Amino acid sequence: MSTIPTIDMVKTGQNIIRLRKEKGLTVKELQTAFGFETPQAIYKWQHGTALPSVDNLVILAALLEVQVDEILVVSQVG
């Protein structure tokens, strides 16, 4: 049986925090860049309770100056 790749939401969140800090960006700056009313979505991404939509993932990658696959942490299940 083949293994199925899944996104590790917690590790992806930790990755978003690390990449954001490496770029010197604050949560508030990301909130402003996305045009969000509140920072809750970004905190959910960082805590691993939600993932960015595909559109937001592409924008996040551009803001962090990385490829999308550098944000997502994929683990193999199976």
N, C-alpha and C positions, 0 to 999 in steps of 0.2 A: 504494500500500500504506500502511496506517495504521501509526502508531508505537505501540509497546507500552511502557507504563510499567513500570519496574523499580525496586526499592528499592536504592539505593546503600548497601551495608552499612557501608563505611568512613566515608562522610560522615554517615550516621545515627549511627554510634558517636561521631564527633567532636561531633555535635549533642547527644548524651546527656551527654557530658562537660561541654560548655558550659552546658547547661541545669541540670545538677546543681550546677555551681559557682555559677551565678547565684542558685540557691536557697540556697546555703550548706550543701549536704548533702554528707556524705562517703560513700564507697563502703560503709563499715561501717554507716552509718545506713540506706542503701538495703537492704543485706543484712538488717538487723534488721527493717525494714518488710516485706520480702517473706518473712521467716521462713526464709531460706536458711541452710544449715549453714555454707557457705563463700561467699566473695565471687566465686568463679570465673565464675558466670553473668554477673554484672554486668561483670566485666572483659572477658568475651567480647563482650558487647554493645558496650562502649566501644571495643574493638579492631576491631570490624567482622567478627569471625569467626562471630558468631551474632546472631540477632535475638530480641527478647523474643517469647514466645507472645502471641497476641491478648489473653488474659486479663491477662498481665503488662504488656502495653503500655498497657492501660486503667488499671491500677493506677499504672504509672509516670507517665502523664499526670496523674493526680490528685495524686500526690506532688509533681510538678514544677509543678503548677497551670497546665498548658497543654493544648491539644487534641492528640489523637493525631497529626493531620497536621502538627503543629508539631515532632514528634519525628522522623518518617520523612522522609528525603530521597529524593525520587523523580526519576529521570531517564528521559528518553524514548529508547527504542532502536528502530531501524527505519529 
